[in-house]
Structure formats: structure tokens, C-alpha cells
Amino acid sequence: MKIVLQRVTSASVQVEQKIVGSIQVGYLLLVGIGSEDTDATVKLAAENIVKLRLMSDAQGKMGVNLRDHGGDILAVSQFTLYADFSKGNRPSFHHAAAPELARPLFALFIEELEKCLGKKVSQGVFGADMKVTSCNDGPVTIIL
């Protein structure tokens, strides 16, 4: 599993010119599911993301986790995180999970995030052509 986490002041995702998910302060997660990922992989990732202390504390330092801060999550599936250019200039995605494996694992990831965060998680549409807009805060961008 590969995740790019961006701390944002706002983020949204559109499909066919319609906003399908949006948040204010929180994390934008670009999520790639790998062919070797399992239920355990995605559950652990969700637990760890909510525990990360990346939100600013009273002194302006990263010291508060997302749940305690009250922030939100927008998660977007993105198999292109598994792009492999080892054999030339055209990417191969052979390490990305096939849709029939990735779709239920992404759904489980959302479910686990909601359980750990204690509220609804916004998301894109799996497999759709999406337009993602965000305002990175900091900027803070973490690769997990």
C-alpha cells in the first residue's frame, strides 16, 4: 500500500464536473493499493494515519493527531502511485492491485478510517476520472 498524505486547509474531488467529496482542514490521502495488500495492511494503515501527530498544537508545532484536532479526511484511490518506469518511458502498473482486489480493500480502508476517526470520511469515486483540488498546509506532504 502506498499513500501520499497532504495536510490541507481544503480539498475536493470532482467527477464529471460535480464535486463528490470535499473537506476543510485535515488530510488529503492519495491511496494506491498494491497486489500484495491484505485486510490487515489496510487496517493498520488506517489506524496509523489517524494517530499521526501532524496537526499544529498551541505552539504551532506538529503535535496533535487528526482526531483530537477535529480534522477531516478526503481519500482518493490512485493506482498510479505504483507506476514503474524500470523498462522505459511508459509506465507499467503490474505492482498495483487489480480492481477486483483493490476496490474492496479501498472500501475497507475507508471503513477503518471512519471507525478510527469517529466520523464520516469523504472520498472520490473508485476507478473514475477525477479532478482533485487542494490547498496544502505547511506544506506538509508525507509518503507512507
N, C-alpha and C positions, 0 to 999 in steps of 0.2 A: 504494500500500500504506500502510495506517495501522496503527500498533502503539502500544498503551499498555503500557509496561513498568513493572512494580512490583517493587521489591526486597522479597523476603518472607523471613520466618523459617519460614513453612509455607504451603502452598496445596494445595487439592484440588478436583476436579471430579466431580460425581455425575450419572449419567443413570439415571432410573427408580430412584432411591434406592440405587444401587450406585456406589461410588467406582470410577471408570475411570482416574483419573490423580491422582497426588499427589507432592509434593516437600517437602523440608525447606528449608534455606537456598538461595536462588537467585532466579530471576526468574519471575514470572508474566507471560506475554505474552498480551494480548488482541489478536488479529490480524484485520484487515479486508483483504480482497483487493479491489482496485479493477478496474474493467472495462478499464483500460489497462495493467495489470501484466503482466509477462512473466517468463520464466525468469530473465533477467538481474536483474530487480528483486528477486525473492525471494532469489536467491543473494547479492547484495550486502547485503541487509538482514540475512541470517543471519550473514555474515562480520562485519559491523559490530557486531551485538549482542554477539557473543562477545568482541570486542575492547574494548568499553566498560569503562572502569575505574570501576565504581560500587560495588564491594565495599570494605569498610573495610580499611585497612592497619594496621600495628602502632601507628600514632599515632591511629587512629580516623577517619582521613580517607579519602574515596573515592580510591583509588589502585591497586586491584588488579582485574584483569579476572576474569570468572567462571570461566574455565578454570583459571587459576592459583590461584584461591581454592578450587576443587573444588566449586563450587555446581552446582545443577541448574536445569532449565528445565521449566516446565509451560506449554504453548502451547494456547490455546483460540481456535478460529475464531469471529469475531464480526462479521458483516456490518453490524450496527447502527452500527458506527463510521462508516459512510457515510451516516447519517441526514441528510436535507436538509429543513429547515423553511422554505425560502425562499418557498413558496407557501401557507403556512398552518400550522395546528397539528398536522396529521397528517404524519408523516414520509414522505418518498419515499426510495427506496434505488436510484435509477436510476444512480448512480455506482459502486455495488457490482457486483462481477463476478457473472455468473450462475453457479449451482452447477456447471455443466459446465466452466467455466473455473476457478473458484475451488478446487474440490476437488483437481485435480491440482497446482495451484500451491501450495496449503497442504501437500500431501504432499511436494512438492519442498522447501518451506521447512523442514519437519521433518527431511528427509534431510540438507539442508545444515547445519542446526544441529547435528545429530548428528556430522557429519563435522568441523565446526569445533570443537565442544566435546570430541569424543573419547569420547562416551558417549551412552547412550540418553536421549531427550527424552520426557517424559510429555506426554500430550495428551488433549484432550476428544474427543468424537465429532462429526465434521463434520455440521452440519445438525440435530443433536439438541437437545432442550430440556434445557439443562444448568443445574446449580446449582453456582456457583463460590464457594468459601470461601477467604479468605486472611488472613494477618496481615502487613500492610505494615510493613516495617522502615525506620524513619527518621522519618517516612515518606519514601520515595524513589519518586516516580512521574514517569516521563519519557514524553513523547509524541513518537513518531518518525514 
